[in-house]
């Protein structure tokens, strides 16, 4: 199955679908409200309820998770299961009823592993869950599948044609994992024997189903090869429980892999599961903020900038101090050339940006200059902070324009000497103009003799004096 991606972010897997709009959305466009877990998100465009896709497009391919399947079988439940098989081989008497009960428990537990792994969880089921009354039913259903497979193989052998025999043998080997998956999930012998149901599993995985079968075959044969290696060095009383333990361990690995394959291809198989790594929700205030940003972006990409502005403006009524909301609102106003609204928003946005992210404040100021060539912020602290950032970006003329006549525009501002020291550095270091820098330093000496950074004024004056002599 080909993965679906967000209609508006081509690199993000889709987790939601709007059928009327024929749009797929990723978590980037549809945040979840952790304070309302039963809330069903609505389409940002038509407001119809979205269809959850689970992890159908976000699940990691099973062949990339091989180490995790081996680690899955090292949990207490699988190890207890493997230990039970090993102990039974040593201590359990040869009583048919007891062995049938053991196989019933084993069948139930392995089916439980497939079912648990199909939900994308990382925790294996406990062994106790296999000691339920329905264990016998699962065992006899699985036994029936194996018997029918053996009968088909026997009938194929009756033709005394090697090609027919091996064709049936390979077909059974390929169909068996899909049949086991169906039986584990549907609890129905009919599903496990139905060619249509088995074929659906194969079609869902496509050629990747062959990869799954190859891995399963290798894991199935592993205990046999281990037993063969140990047969010459260990007594039978030791080798048999070791092989039984490994059979239980590798059996869990195989079932975890089959279960995860269902989780990976859940969309084609008709299941919807998010898994342990499903989309996380956000607290209500953060959810409203993210929802507004995401919906505004969708509207902009659909060419509906006016609606996007309304969404952001509504969000700003509650989140007036949210930097991202203000920044997005400003950028959208500027992009649609809403001159008066953009300039009206700046007295609120610029102080916020200057305090939290001066680079954004600089960008907003430069935008404002394009809308109004002589624009100046009405806050001296904002002028100083933006000017400092502009000088760091080597935009000296724009910075000095912000600081020009600051003492006349804001005579009560206590940061004037600091701002003029900054301007003097701009003149001398960026523009190489010594005389304007000297005049600013002289102004600081005369008007602010108690300036706490007077030592820096003296140092800069000395540098300018040397530059003057050199000139």
C-alpha positions as CSV (number, residue, x, y, z in Angstrom):
1,X,0.0,0.0,0.0
2,X,1.3,3.4,-0.9
3,X,1.6,5.8,1.9
4,X,-0.6,8.9,2.0
5,X,0.9,12.3,2.9
6,X,-0.6,15.5,4.2
7,X,-2.1,17.5,1.3
8,X,-0.4,20.7,2.6
9,X,2.9,19.2,3.9
10,X,4.2,16.6,1.4
11,X,6.8,15.2,3.8
12,X,4.4,14.6,6.6
13,X,2.4,11.3,6.7
14,X,-1.4,11.6,6.8
15,X,-3.3,10.6,9.9
16,X,-6.7,12.1,9.0
17,X,-8.9,12.2,5.9
18,X,-11.8,14.4,4.9
19,X,-14.0,12.5,2.4
20,X,-16.0,15.5,1.1
21,X,-13.0,17.6,0.5
22,X,-10.8,14.7,-0.7
23,X,-8.0,15.9,1.5
24,X,-5.5,14.1,3.7
25,X,-4.1,15.9,6.8
26,X,-1.1,15.1,9.0
27,X,-0.8,15.8,12.7
28,X,0.8,19.1,11.6
29,X,-2.6,20.3,10.4
30,X,-4.9,18.6,12.9
31,X,-3.7,19.0,16.6
32,X,-5.5,17.0,19.2
33,X,-7.0,18.4,22.4
34,X,-5.7,16.4,25.4
35,X,-8.4,17.9,27.6
36,X,-11.1,16.5,25.4
37,X,-9.9,13.0,24.2
38,X,-13.3,12.1,22.8
39,X,-13.4,15.2,20.6
40,X,-13.4,14.4,16.8
41,X,-11.4,16.9,14.8
42,X,-13.2,18.8,12.0
43,X,-11.9,19.5,8.5
44,X,-10.3,23.0,8.4
45,X,-12.1,23.7,5.2
46,X,-15.6,22.2,5.3
47,X,-15.9,21.6,9.1
48,X,-17.1,18.0,8.5
49,X,-15.8,15.4,10.9
50,X,-12.5,13.9,9.8
51,X,-11.8,10.2,9.4
52,X,-9.0,8.9,11.6
53,X,-6.4,6.8,9.6
54,X,-4.5,5.5,12.6
55,X,-0.9,4.7,12.0
56,X,-1.5,3.4,8.5
57,X,0.9,6.1,7.0
58,X,3.2,6.6,10.0
59,X,4.2,3.0,11.0
60,X,7.8,2.1,10.4
61,X,8.3,-0.8,8.0
62,X,8.5,-4.1,9.9
63,X,11.9,-5.1,8.3
64,X,13.4,-1.9,9.9
65,X,12.2,-3.0,13.3
66,X,13.8,-6.5,13.5
67,X,15.8,-5.7,16.7
68,X,12.7,-4.6,18.4
69,X,10.9,-7.9,17.8
70,X,13.8,-9.8,19.5
71,X,13.7,-7.3,22.4
72,X,9.9,-7.8,22.6
73,X,10.4,-11.5,23.3
74,X,12.7,-10.7,26.2
75,X,9.9,-9.3,28.4
76,X,8.7,-11.3,31.4
77,X,5.6,-12.7,29.6
78,X,7.4,-14.2,26.6
79,X,10.3,-15.5,28.8
80,X,7.8,-17.1,31.2
81,X,6.1,-18.7,28.2
82,X,9.4,-20.1,26.9
83,X,10.4,-21.3,30.4
84,X,7.1,-23.1,30.7
85,X,7.8,-25.0,27.5
86,X,11.3,-25.9,28.7
87,X,10.1,-27.1,32.1
88,X,7.3,-29.1,30.5
89,X,9.7,-31.0,28.3
90,X,11.6,-32.0,31.5
91,X,9.0,-32.6,34.2
92,X,5.6,-33.1,32.6
93,X,4.5,-36.7,32.2
94,X,3.6,-38.2,28.9
95,X,-0.2,-37.8,29.4
96,X,-2.0,-36.8,26.2
97,X,-4.5,-34.5,28.0
98,X,-1.7,-32.5,29.7
99,X,0.1,-32.0,26.5
100,X,-3.1,-30.9,24.7
101,X,-3.7,-28.4,27.5
102,X,-0.1,-27.2,27.1
103,X,-0.5,-26.7,23.4
104,X,-3.8,-25.0,24.0
105,X,-2.1,-22.5,26.3
106,X,0.8,-22.0,23.8
107,X,-1.6,-21.4,20.9
108,X,-3.6,-18.9,23.0
109,X,-0.5,-17.1,24.1
110,X,1.0,-16.8,20.6
111,X,-2.3,-15.6,19.2
112,X,-2.4,-13.0,22.0
113,X,1.0,-11.8,21.0
114,X,-0.2,-11.3,17.4
115,X,-3.3,-9.4,18.7
116,X,-1.3,-7.2,21.1
117,X,1.4,-6.4,18.5
118,X,-1.3,-5.5,15.9
119,X,-2.2,-2.5,18.1
120,X,1.3,-1.2,17.8
121,X,2.0,-1.6,21.5
122,X,5.4,-2.4,23.0
123,X,4.2,-4.5,26.0
124,X,3.9,-8.2,25.5
125,X,0.8,-10.0,27.1
126,X,1.4,-11.8,30.4
127,X,1.3,-15.6,30.4
128,X,-1.7,-15.7,32.8
129,X,-3.9,-14.4,29.9
130,X,-3.3,-17.7,28.1
131,X,-4.9,-19.8,30.9
132,X,-8.5,-18.8,30.0
133,X,-11.3,-21.1,29.0
134,X,-11.2,-20.0,25.4
135,X,-7.7,-21.4,25.0
136,X,-9.1,-24.7,23.9
137,X,-11.2,-23.1,21.2
138,X,-8.2,-21.2,19.8
139,X,-6.2,-24.5,19.9
140,X,-8.7,-26.6,18.1
141,X,-9.3,-23.9,15.5
142,X,-5.6,-23.6,14.8
143,X,-5.3,-27.4,14.9
144,X,-8.0,-27.6,12.2
145,X,-6.1,-25.2,10.0
146,X,-2.9,-27.3,10.3
147,X,-4.8,-30.6,9.6
148,X,-6.4,-29.1,6.5
149,X,-3.0,-28.0,5.3
150,X,-1.6,-31.5,5.9
151,X,-4.6,-33.1,4.0
152,X,-4.0,-30.8,1.1
153,X,-0.3,-31.7,1.1
154,X,-1.2,-35.4,1.3
155,X,-3.6,-35.1,-1.7
156,X,-0.9,-33.3,-3.7
157,X,1.5,-36.1,-3.0
158,X,-1.1,-38.6,-4.3
159,X,-0.6,-37.2,-7.8
160,X,2.9,-38.6,-7.8
161,X,3.9,-35.4,-9.6
162,X,6.8,-33.5,-8.0
163,X,5.8,-30.2,-9.6
164,X,2.3,-30.4,-8.2
165,X,3.5,-31.4,-4.8
166,X,6.0,-28.5,-4.5
167,X,3.5,-26.0,-5.9
168,X,0.9,-27.0,-3.2
169,X,3.6,-27.1,-0.6
170,X,4.9,-23.6,-1.4
171,X,1.3,-22.3,-1.7
172,X,0.5,-23.6,1.8
173,X,3.7,-22.2,3.3
174,X,2.9,-18.8,1.8
175,X,-0.8,-18.8,2.9
176,X,-0.2,-20.1,6.4
177,X,1.1,-16.8,8.0
178,X,-1.9,-14.9,6.6
179,X,-4.3,-17.6,7.8
180,X,-2.8,-17.5,11.3
181,X,-3.1,-13.7,11.3
182,X,-6.8,-13.9,10.4
183,X,-7.5,-16.5,13.0
184,X,-5.7,-14.5,15.7
185,X,-7.6,-11.3,14.9
186,X,-11.0,-12.5,13.8
187,X,-11.3,-15.5,16.1
188,X,-13.0,-17.3,13.2
189,X,-12.1,-20.5,11.6
190,X,-14.0,-19.4,8.5
191,X,-11.7,-16.3,8.1
192,X,-8.6,-18.5,8.6
193,X,-9.7,-20.8,5.8
194,X,-11.3,-18.2,3.4
195,X,-9.1,-17.6,0.3
196,X,-10.6,-14.1,0.1
197,X,-9.7,-13.2,3.7
198,X,-6.2,-14.7,3.3
199,X,-5.8,-13.0,0.0
200,X,-6.7,-9.7,1.5
201,X,-3.8,-9.9,3.9
202,X,-1.4,-10.8,1.0
203,X,-2.7,-8.0,-1.2
204,X,-2.5,-5.5,1.7
205,X,1.3,-6.1,2.0
206,X,2.0,-6.8,-1.6
207,X,5.4,-8.0,-2.4
208,X,6.5,-7.2,1.2
209,X,4.5,-10.2,2.3
210,X,7.2,-12.4,0.7
211,X,9.8,-10.6,2.8
212,X,7.7,-11.4,5.9
213,X,7.5,-15.1,4.9
214,X,11.2,-15.3,4.4
215,X,11.9,-13.8,7.9
216,X,9.3,-16.2,9.4
217,X,10.8,-19.2,7.7
218,X,14.3,-18.3,9.0
219,X,13.0,-17.8,12.6
220,X,10.9,-21.0,12.4
221,X,14.0,-23.0,11.5
222,X,16.4,-21.3,14.0
223,X,15.6,-23.6,17.0
224,X,16.2,-26.7,14.8
225,X,19.6,-25.5,13.7
226,X,20.5,-24.6,17.3
227,X,19.5,-28.1,18.4
228,X,21.6,-29.6,15.6
229,X,24.6,-27.6,16.8
230,X,24.1,-28.6,20.4
231,X,23.4,-32.3,19.7
232,X,27.0,-33.3,19.7
233,X,28.0,-31.4,22.8
234,X,25.1,-31.7,25.2
235,X,23.2,-34.6,26.7
236,X,19.6,-34.9,25.6
237,X,18.2,-34.0,29.0
238,X,19.8,-30.6,28.6
239,X,19.4,-30.1,24.8
240,X,15.7,-30.7,24.7
241,X,14.6,-28.0,27.2
242,X,17.1,-25.6,25.6
243,X,15.5,-26.2,22.1
244,X,12.0,-25.9,23.7
245,X,12.9,-22.6,25.3
246,X,14.3,-21.3,22.0
247,X,11.2,-22.5,20.2
248,X,9.0,-20.5,22.6
249,X,11.3,-17.4,22.3
250,X,11.4,-17.5,18.4
251,X,7.7,-18.2,18.3
252,X,7.0,-15.0,20.1
253,X,9.4,-13.1,17.8
254,X,7.5,-14.5,14.8
255,X,4.1,-13.6,16.2
256,X,5.3,-10.1,17.2
257,X,6.5,-9.6,13.6
258,X,3.2,-10.8,12.1
259,X,1.2,-8.6,14.5
260,X,3.2,-5.6,13.7
261,X,2.7,-6.3,10.0
262,X,-1.0,-6.0,10.6
263,X,-0.4,-2.7,12.4
264,X,1.7,-1.4,9.5
265,X,-0.9,-2.3,6.9
266,X,-4.0,-1.6,9.0
267,X,-5.5,0.7,6.4
268,X,-5.8,-2.0,3.7
269,X,-6.9,-4.6,6.3
270,X,-9.7,-2.5,7.6
271,X,-8.3,-1.7,11.0
272,X,-7.7,1.7,12.6
273,X,-5.1,1.8,15.4
274,X,-2.8,4.6,16.6
275,X,-0.3,2.6,18.6
276,X,1.8,3.7,21.5
277,X,3.4,6.4,19.4
278,X,0.1,7.9,18.1
279,X,-0.5,11.6,17.9
280,X,-0.2,13.4,21.2
281,X,-2.7,15.8,22.4
282,X,-2.1,19.3,23.8
283,X,-3.6,21.2,26.8
284,X,-6.6,23.3,25.7
285,X,-4.8,26.7,25.5
286,X,-1.9,25.2,23.4
287,X,-4.4,23.2,21.3
288,X,-6.4,26.3,20.4
289,X,-3.2,28.1,19.5
290,X,-1.9,25.3,17.3
291,X,-5.3,24.8,15.7
292,X,-5.5,28.5,14.8
293,X,-2.0,28.4,13.2
294,X,-2.7,25.2,11.3
295,X,-6.1,26.3,10.0
296,X,-4.8,29.7,9.0
297,X,-2.0,28.0,7.0
298,X,-4.5,25.8,5.3
299,X,-6.6,28.7,4.3
300,X,-3.7,30.7,3.0
301,X,-2.6,27.7,0.8
302,X,-6.2,27.6,-0.5
303,X,-6.0,31.2,-1.4
304,X,-8.3,32.3,1.4
305,X,-6.1,34.9,3.2
306,X,-9.1,36.9,4.5
307,X,-10.5,33.9,6.3
308,X,-7.0,33.1,7.6
309,X,-6.7,36.6,9.1
310,X,-10.1,36.2,10.8
311,X,-8.9,32.9,12.4
312,X,-5.7,34.5,13.6
313,X,-7.4,37.6,14.9
314,X,-9.9,35.5,16.9
315,X,-7.0,33.5,18.4
316,X,-5.2,36.7,19.4
317,X,-8.1,37.8,21.5
318,X,-7.2,35.0,23.9
319,X,-3.4,34.7,23.1
320,X,-2.5,38.4,22.8
321,X,1.0,37.7,24.1
322,X,1.7,34.7,21.9
323,X,4.7,35.5,19.7
324,X,4.0,33.0,17.0
325,X,0.4,34.1,16.6
326,X,1.4,37.7,16.4
327,X,4.2,37.0,14.0
328,X,2.0,35.0,11.7
329,X,-0.7,37.7,11.8
330,X,1.9,40.3,10.9
331,X,3.4,38.4,8.1
332,X,0.0,37.7,6.6
333,X,-1.1,41.3,6.8
334,X,2.1,42.4,5.1
335,X,1.8,39.7,2.4
336,X,-1.7,40.9,1.4
337,X,-0.6,44.5,1.6
338,X,-3.1,45.4,4.4
339,X,-1.1,48.6,5.1
340,X,-3.3,50.3,7.8
341,X,-4.0,47.0,9.7
342,X,-0.3,46.0,9.6
343,X,0.8,49.4,10.9
344,X,-1.9,49.4,13.5
345,X,-0.7,46.0,14.8
346,X,2.9,46.9,15.1
347,X,2.8,48.9,18.4
348,X,1.6,45.7,20.0
349,X,3.8,43.2,18.1
350,X,7.1,45.0,18.0
351,X,7.7,45.3,21.8
352,X,6.7,41.6,22.2
353,X,9.1,40.5,19.4
354,X,11.9,42.8,20.6
355,X,11.7,41.2,24.0
356,X,11.4,37.6,22.9
357,X,13.0,37.4,19.5
358,X,14.7,40.5,18.2
359,X,15.3,39.0,14.8
360,X,11.5,38.9,14.2
361,X,11.3,42.5,15.4
362,X,13.9,43.5,12.8
363,X,12.0,41.7,10.1
364,X,8.8,43.4,11.1
365,X,10.5,46.8,11.3
366,X,11.9,46.4,7.8
367,X,8.5,45.4,6.5
368,X,7.0,48.5,8.1
369,X,9.6,50.7,6.3
370,X,8.3,49.2,3.0
371,X,4.8,50.3,3.9
372,X,5.8,53.6,5.4
373,X,9.3,54.9,4.5
374,X,9.6,57.1,7.7
375,X,8.1,54.6,10.1
376,X,9.6,54.7,13.7
377,X,8.4,52.6,16.7
378,X,6.9,54.7,19.4
379,X,8.8,52.8,22.2
380,X,12.4,53.9,22.8
381,X,13.4,50.5,24.2
382,X,12.2,48.9,21.0
383,X,14.2,51.3,18.9
384,X,17.3,50.6,20.9
385,X,16.8,46.7,20.8
386,X,16.1,46.7,17.1
387,X,19.0,49.0,16.3
388,X,21.3,46.7,18.2
389,X,20.2,43.7,16.2
390,X,20.4,45.7,12.9
391,X,24.0,46.6,13.7
392,X,24.8,42.9,14.4
393,X,23.5,42.2,10.9
394,X,25.6,45.1,9.5
395,X,22.6,47.2,8.6
396,X,24.1,50.4,10.1
397,X,22.1,53.0,8.2
398,X,18.8,51.5,9.3
399,X,20.0,51.2,12.8
400,X,21.3,54.7,13.1
401,X,18.0,56.0,11.6
402,X,16.2,54.4,14.6
403,X,18.5,56.2,17.1
404,X,18.7,59.6,15.5
405,X,17.5,62.4,17.8
406,X,16.3,59.8,20.4
407,X,16.8,62.3,23.2
408,X,14.4,64.7,21.5
409,X,11.8,62.1,20.7
410,X,11.9,60.5,24.2
411,X,13.6,63.0,26.6
412,X,12.6,60.9,29.6
413,X,14.1,57.7,28.4
414,X,16.9,56.6,30.8
415,X,18.6,54.4,28.1
416,X,19.6,57.4,25.9
417,X,23.3,57.3,26.8
418,X,23.5,53.5,26.2
419,X,21.7,54.0,22.9
420,X,24.0,56.8,21.8
421,X,27.1,54.7,22.7
422,X,25.7,52.0,20.5
423,X,25.2,54.6,17.7
424,X,28.8,55.9,18.1
425,X,30.0,52.3,17.6
426,X,27.8,52.1,14.5
427,X,29.3,55.3,13.0
428,X,32.9,54.3,13.8
429,X,32.9,50.5,13.2
430,X,30.4,50.1,10.5
431,X,30.5,53.3,8.5
432,X,34.0,54.5,9.4
433,X,32.7,58.0,10.3
434,X,34.8,59.3,13.2
435,X,33.3,62.8,13.7
436,X,29.7,61.8,14.3
437,X,30.9,59.2,16.7
438,X,32.9,61.8,18.6
439,X,30.0,64.2,18.8
440,X,27.8,61.4,20.3
441,X,30.4,60.5,22.9
442,X,30.8,64.2,23.8
443,X,27.1,64.5,24.2
444,X,27.1,61.5,26.6
445,X,29.9,63.1,28.7
446,X,28.2,66.5,28.9
447,X,24.6,65.3,29.5
448,X,25.1,62.0,31.4
449,X,28.3,62.3,33.5
450,X,27.1,59.5,35.8
451,X,26.7,57.0,33.0
452,X,27.6,53.6,34.3
453,X,29.4,52.6,31.1
454,X,31.6,55.7,31.0
455,X,34.7,53.5,30.9
456,X,33.5,52.2,27.5
457,X,33.0,55.8,26.4
458,X,36.6,56.6,27.3
459,X,38.0,53.6,25.5
460,X,36.1,54.4,22.3
461,X,37.2,58.0,22.5
462,X,40.8,56.8,22.7
463,X,40.3,54.6,19.6
464,X,38.7,57.5,17.7
465,X,41.6,59.7,18.7
466,X,44.1,57.3,17.2
467,X,41.9,56.9,14.1
468,X,41.8,60.8,13.8
469,X,45.6,61.0,14.0
470,X,46.0,58.2,11.5
471,X,43.6,60.1,9.1
